């Protein structure tokens, strides 16, 4: 059988390109952690960053598989059922690596084959009833592969021989050892006379009475049985164990070793792919569990329309942050975010805790989920693959004696510029907040001009309202250098309350501040009323 089967790559070519680091965007585990995606999709057997792709065909292949998992919960259960078995096989191999050509090694080999057979049978039992329902190429091929394997004559013969061998091995309850003595009655040599299916019994009288069996036979000792190792030094016990194991090894060598090698070779050729795709199965299962949780809460998921074009595309309607969705049960606020010919860069302003960081991360998470081949958290989404997602969020842990926090921010941002192309997605959240508004606005404007020249898709979430107010001037400068246009997004305040609505409008730094001031009684009118009320009270 072809061993190149994969749940996440449609063919050997795409798998090979990924292995070579091609068709792989620059999306690191640190980026996933900053976005909150690692929390949503926590993997134990691999790194999330290993699954990102820029290949639309790979994304579509995985979307089919996720659809099967979402529509058929029994499919997830079938995969989960074999996880413990595959983990046992991996652990057994690690133990076996240090026990070559010993009885222990032979028994490990037999146990490994048993585990594989059990794994295949469990998968077949879980997948066979679902075959007619499966629509994805990945799981249809997996189900067919397992069925073909189980129905093959060699596999049936393997099961029969394995059963015979394991029965023989597990019937062994004792060995008969012959010991030659020298003239001083000291052991001079020893060997195994037979391997027995019965244990030896003590020849002590009290034990015969308790057993009510006074007859002697070849399995009744002429003296009491003594626990192995009792009263013996460690050297003596080691020497005896070595002698026994050596003798047993000789007995097993001819009958088990050759059989083990042949069968193990067959097993590895036909079923070792299950070990190889175990991390892929975990990725698919945990990804589907995350999507199912979101769907069960009533939040929308959509298969993104993946486009390949010269100009980067991102249009999301009804977008929301799944990290927020996972924590709430009420209705979630959804927003539209569209990069287009009139804006490749957005400066996002608004009140603190008004949803700026949430929507900034939502854009990054949706792009990342698309490039994992998953459904995305939106009503509709059309996007082109990004060659990297680069984030510049405040860390609070970058202070150094040499540069200070602002210096560290600038160093990190300069490193991002070294890797950017116009197909990148850049997310900046409260960058340069470690310095004063004048210096921060100056640096931010220079950064935006550089991003405009590159043409990357950018959201710059900031408290710098002076920066947003200068967008027309920034666009004038961008036009001179052939840069792409910049526009503004605003997190709205409505009736003095945060609405978490993000709108593409001109910013008015005073409007939402006025709403907040009025809400808390700090508008000019409210303040004057308080003063007048106080003065009136004092006159009385």
N, C-alpha and C positions, 0 to 999 in steps of 0.2 A: 504494500500500500504506500501511497505517497505520504511522506511524513511532513509535508509543508503546510498542512491544514492550519488555518487560523480563524479565530472568531472575529478578529479586528482588521484583517487585511484580505482583500478579495482575491489576490493572486500572489505568486512568488515574487514578481517584479516589485510590487508596492512594498512587500515585507522587506525585500533586500534593500531598497532605497532607504527605508526607515532605519534599517540596521546600519547603513552607511552614513546616517545623519542627514540625508537629503529628504526633501519634502517635510522637514521638521522645523516648525517655527521656534523662535526664541521666546519660550514661555517657561519660566523656571518654577521650581517648587516654592521658592520664596515669593514669587509673584502670586501663585495660587493661594499661598497662606495669607498674604496681604489682602487679597480680594475676598477672602472668606471661603473660597472654593474647596480648600483642603479640609475644612471642617465639615462641609456638606458631603464630601466624597473622600472618606478616610480609608486609604488602602494600607494593608499590612505586608503584602508580598511584593510590592513594586512601588515605584514613584509615579505620581500622577503625570509629571512632566514627560514621561516616556510615551504617553499615548496621544500627544498633540500631533496634528498633521495639517499640511496645507493642500493635500490632495482631495479634491471634491469627490472623486469616486470612492475613496476610503471612507469619507464622511457618510456618503449615501449607503454604503455597505453596512456601516455600524447602525445607522438610523433604522434600517430594516430589522436588525437584530434587536435593538431596544424596543421596537414596536412589538415584536414577538414576545418579549419578556413582559411588556406591559399588558398585552392582551391575554397572556397565558400564565397566570401565577404558578401553575403546576410546573412550568418549565424552570422557573427560579428554584422551586423546591427540589427538582431533580438534580440541578447543578449543586445546590447546597448539600445534598445528601452524600456526595462523593468527596467533598472537601476534606473531612476528617480522614478518609481513607488515603487520599493523595498525600496528605501531610504525614501520615504514618509511613508511607513508602519513602518519602524524602528522608525522614528520620532514620528509617531502617538502613537506607543506603549509607548514611553517615556512619552508622555503627559497623556496617559490613566492610567499610573501607579499611578498617584496622584489623580485620579478622580473616585474611586471605588463607585459603587452603586449610581450614580447620572445620571441625564439626559445627562450630558456631556459625561459620560462614555458610556452610551447606544449608543449615536450618534457616538462616536469614534469607537465603536465596529462595527456598521453598515458600517461606512466609510471604516474601515479596510477590511471588507469582500468585499465591492465594489472594493477596490483597488486590492485585490487578484484576483477577477474574471476578472478584466481588465487586470491584469498581465498575467494570464493564457491564456486569449483570444488573447492577443498580441503575446505571444510566439507561440501559436498554428498557428496563421496566418503567422508567420515568418518561423516556422519549417516545417509545413505540406508540402509546395511545395518543400522542400529540402530533404525529407525523402529518396527518391530514390538515391540521390547523396551522402548521408552521409555514410562514410565507417568506421568511428571510433566507438568503442563500447560505448564510453562516450556519444557522441551526438546522436547516433542511439537510445540508451536507453532513453535519455532525450526526444527526439521527440516522441517516442512511449508512454512514460509515460504521456506526456501532451495530446496526442491524446486520449488515453484511458480515461483520466480524463474528457475531454470535451465531450466525447460521452456517458458517464455514465448517467443513468436515474436520479440518485441522484443529479448529478451536474446540469442537466436541471431543476429539481424541485427546486433546490437551487436558480437558476437564477430567476425562476418565483416568488418564495416567496420573494426573495430579492427585486425584482422590485415592488411587491405590497407594501411591507413595506416601502421602500424608498419613493414611491409615497405618501403614507399616511403621513409619517413624513414631507415631503417637502410641503404638502398641508396646513400644519398648519400655519395660518397667525395671529391668535389671540386666546386668552382664555377669557371666561366669568367668572368673579370672584364674588362670593356672600360674602358680608361683613355684619356681625351682629354688631349692635351698642348698647352701654349701655345707661342708663338713661341720661347721659350727652352728648349723640351722639358721643361717642368716640368708635373707632373700638374695639370690644371685641373678635371676632373670624372671620376667613375668610376661604373660600374653593373654589375650581374650580368647576363651574357649567357645563362648556362645553369647548371643544377644537374645534375651528372653522377653516374652510377653507377660510374665508373671513376676511379682516381687518376691524376694526371699523373706521367709518367716523365721522368727527367733526359735532357737531350740531350747530356750529356758523353760523349766518345768511349770512355773507359775503361769506363763503365757499359754502353754498348751492347755492347762486346766481352764483358763478363761476362754479359750477358743473351743474347748471340749473336743479337741482333736489331738489324739495321741499317736496317730500313725506317722511314720517317717516317710518322707519322699525327697526327691532331689532338690526341692526348693525350701526344705526345712534344714536350718543350720544345726550343727551338732553342739553349738554353744550359743550364748545370747548374742543378738545383734548389738553392735556398738556404733553409735552415731559417728559418721565420718568426721575425722579431725579431732575427736575427743582425746585429750591428753597428748596430742601430737604437737610438735613444734611447727612453726610456720614453714620452715624449710622442708620438714617431712611432708606436710600437707601439700606443699607446692610440688614436691617430687612425685608423690602419689597421683595427684591430679594430672600432672604432665604425662605420667605413664599411662593412665587410663585414657586420657584424651588422644594420645598418640595411637593407642591400640584401636580405639573406636574410629579414628580418622582413617586408618588402614582399611577397616571394614567398609566404611562409607565411600571411600575414594572410588572404588570401581563401579559401584551401583548408583551413586547419587551425583558425583561430580560431573560425569559426562552428560548425564541427563539434565542436570541443572544448567549447564552451559548451553546446550541445544535449545532447551525450552526458554531460558532467559533471553537468548538471542531472538527467538520468535516473538516473545512478549515485547521486547524492546522495539523490534521492527514494527509491530502492529499497534501497540497501545502506549508506548512511551510518549506519544504526542500529548496525552492527557496531563502528564507532568509539565510538559513545555507550555501548555496553554492554561495551566492553573492560574497564573496571574491575570491572564485575559478574562477567565471566567469570573474572578473576583471583581475585576473592573466592571464587567457587564452587569453582574448581579447587584453590586453596591450602587452603580449608576442607576439601575432600574428601580431600586428601592427608594432612592432619593426622588426620582421622578414620580413614582407612585404616591409617595407621601404628599408631594405638592399637589398632584391631581386629586387625591382624596379630600384635600382641604377645599377643593373647588376653584383653585387658581388655574388659569389657562397655561397650556403648553402648546408649542407649535413646532412643526418640522420646518427649519429655516430654508428659504430659497437660496441656494448657494450659487453665486454668479462669479464668473471669471472674466475680468475686464481690465483694460489698461488703467482706468481710473478706479481707485478703491471705492467700495460701496458699503454703506451701513444705513439701513432704514429699519427702525424698530417701532412698532405701534403697540401700545398697551404694555410697555416694558415695565417690569418690576424686579426687585432684588429677591432672589429665592432664599437668601439668608434671613431676611425679614419675614418672608412668607412662612418659613418653617416655624417661626416663633409665635405667630399670631393665628387667631381663628376668625377674626372679623374680616371685613372687606379690606383689601389692600389698594393703595393708591397706585394707579398705573399712569405712565407717561409715554409720550412719543418723543423719540430722539432720531433726528435725521441729519446725516452729513450729506451735502449736495454741492452742486456747482457754485452756489452762493455762499457756502460756508464749509470749510474743511476743519476749522478750529473754532471751538466755543469757549468763551470765558463765562463761567457759571458763578453767579453771585446770589446772595440772599442771606437771611438771618442764620445765626447759629442754630444748629439742630433743626434746620428747616428742610433737610433731605438732600443736601448737596452731595455729601459723601456717599449716601445710599445710592443715588442714581448714578454717580460716577463709577462705583463698583459694579452696579447692575450692567452698565455697558460692557465693562471688562469681562464679567462673568458670562454674559450672553455670548460674546465673541468666543470666549474660551470653550464654553459648552458646545458651540457649533463645531469648533475644531477638534473636539473630542468625539464628534459624531453623535451628539445627543440632541434631544428636543430642547428648546430654549424657552425661558420664562417670558413670554410675550403673546399677544394676540396674533401678530404677524411679524415676520422679520425677513429681510432680504439683505445679504451681506456677502462680501468677497473675503476670502481667507486673508488673514494678516500674517506677515512674515515674522512678527514678534509683537508681544504686548509688554510695554514698558511702563512701569509705574514709579511715581516719585511722591511717596506719602511721608508725612512726618513720622520719625521713629522715636524721637526723644532719647535715643541712646547713642547718638553719633558725636556727642561733644568730645572734643580733644583739646589738650593744652595748646597744640600747635595751631589748629585752624578754628576751633570753636564750631558751634552748630551750623552757622551760616556757611562757613568754609566747607564743612562736610556735605551740606546740601548741594553746593555748587560743584564739588568734585563728583558726586553721584550723578548729577544731571549732565555734566560734561561727558561722563562715561556712557550715558544713554545716547547722546548725540553721535558718539562714535559708531553706533550700531543701527541708527535709524535709516529707514527708507520711506518713500511715500506710501508703501503698503503696510506700514506699521500702525499700531494703535498706541497712543500715549495718553496716560491718565495722570494728572497732577492734582494733588489735593492739599490745599493750604501750604503750598511751597513758599519758602522765604518768610514764613511767619515768625522766624526767630529774629528778625530785624525790624527796624522802623518802617512805617508805611512808605516814606519817600524812597528809601533805598530799595525796598522790596518791589515797589512799582517800577522803578527804573530797570532792575535786573529782569523782572518778569516781562517787561515790554521787549527787551532785547531777546529773551528766550522765545517769546511768541513770534517775533520776526524770523528767527532761525527756523522754527518749526513751520512757519508759513512758507519759507523758501523750499524746505524739503517736501512739503505737501502731505505730511502724515495726518491721519485722523487724530484729533486731540480734544480732550476736555480738560480745561484748567479751572478747577473749583477753587475759589479764593474769597477771602474777606476784603480784598483790595478793590473797593468800589471805584476808586480813582482810576484804576486800570480799565475797568469795564466802561467807564465814562469816556475813555480815550480811544475806543475802538475805531472811530472814523479816522482819527489821525494815524492809528496803527495801520489801517487799510491803505491809507495814502502812501505810507512808507513801503508797505508790502508791494504795492503796484509798481513802484519804482524798481524793485529788485526781481520782479516777476514772481512774487509769492502768491499763495492762495489766500482767498478772503477769510476774514475772521468775523464772527458774530457773537451775540450774547444770549445766554440763557439765564432765567431768573427763577429762583425758588420763591413762590408767591406767599404773601401774608394776606389772608382774607378775614375781614371783620376782627382784626387783632389776633387772629389765630394762625398758626402754621398750617397750611393746607397740604404741604408736600407735593403740590403741583409745580411742575417745571415747565415754564413757557418760554418760547423764543420771542422775547420782547426786549425793548430798550430798558436798561436798568434805571431805577430811580431810588437811589440810596436812601432818600428821605421818606418815601412813601411807606415802606414797611416799618421803618423806624417810628414814624408817626403813629401807625396802627398800634404798635407795641406800647408806645408812650401813652396813648389813649386808654388802652386796656388796663394799664397799671396806674392810671390816674396821674400821669406825669406830662400830659400835654399842657400847653400854656394856659388854656382855658380852665382845665381841672386844677392846675396849681393855683391860679388866681382865685378860684372858688374856695379852695382850702384856706388861702390866706385871709380872704374876706370873712369866711366863716369863723376863723380863729379870732380875728380882730373884733368881729361883732360880739363874740362870746366874752372877750376880755373887757369890753366897754360896759357890759352888763355887770 
